[in-house]
């Protein structure tokens, strides 16, 4: 009995320590911004893109069960990696599942004193296949594709990948599949719609197959919390709710992006307005001044 009681107390102490560690972990992994973090739009985007897709799936799975399931679907699109990406100076993106080896530095060959110097040095676009992950909601009974959730990437918003995505989008719109598009990138092309979009840096677009060609537009401001948006299912089942902010926060808790993003530099292009840039600096100053829990 004495050993049993001691073991029980030891287990309780371990559980309390683990619970305390989890609380500290959650407190120590915040984003400095209430909504989308504009610093994610740079070299960390590709990694964040896949992590966000996973967190969206994890959030939806218990809401969809037992009739539906959320699955990850990966495809590859062509992107010019040597050209400036979404206004960002040439650099390698960070991929979560690909090891990119940098080529060895080669010293410049000696040039004879009478050789002609080049007039200019320009970039030759080099095509590379870039992974793009989406979330598919399917019904369990028939595996029918019910809703596609696309997280737009730079590859979707500039050529040559933009043309491929437009074609894919047009094909989906001809089907009885709902399409939810999440655009958390300020740069690049928006999806093709008739009419003028509200002024905003971020958007969510929802096309319900029963209401086409109407597309629901959710405009998101930089200083706002990311919204809770509907994910439609088969009639007569009601929508389930996707909390985008909760999904992004979960990404920060999982990875700790605040340790990897260059907050000492201006946000990646496109440039913010002077007012928004001042707000960003104030948010970062405030976050830096806060004591770590």
Number of C-alpha atoms within 10 A of each C-alpha: 6 7 8 9 10 11 12 12 12 12 12 12 12 12 12 12 12 12 12 12 12 12 12 13 15 16 12 16 20 18 19 18 17 15 20 25 19 20 20 22 24 24 20 18 18 23 16 21 23 22 21 22 23 20 19 24 23 14 18 22 16 12 16 20 12 11 11 23 19 27 18 15 14 11 10 13 17 18 23 19 19 16 18 13 23 22 14 15 14 14 13 14 16 16 18 14 9 8 8 10 6 7 6 6 6 6 6 6 6 6 9 7 7 6 7 8 8 6 5 5 6 6 9 10 12 11 14 13 14 20 20 21 23 22 21 20 26 22 20 15 9 8 11 14 19 22 25 22 24 21 21 21 24 24 27 23 23 20 16 15 21 22 14 16 19 15 12 11 16 11 10 17 17 11 12 15 22 25 24 23 20 18 22 21 24 21 21 18 14 17 16 9 10 9 6 6 12 11 10 12 17 19 23 21 19 21 21 21 20 11 10 12 13 13 16 13 14 17 17 21 15 20 14 12 15 23 18 13 17 14 21 23 21 17 8 6 9 11 15 15 16 18 16 22 17 18 21 22 20 20 24 21 18 14 14 17 19 18 10 11 16 14 15 8 9 14 20 20 17 15 13 17 9 9 8 13 14 12 15 22 16 13 15 16 13 11 15 11 9 8 7 10 9
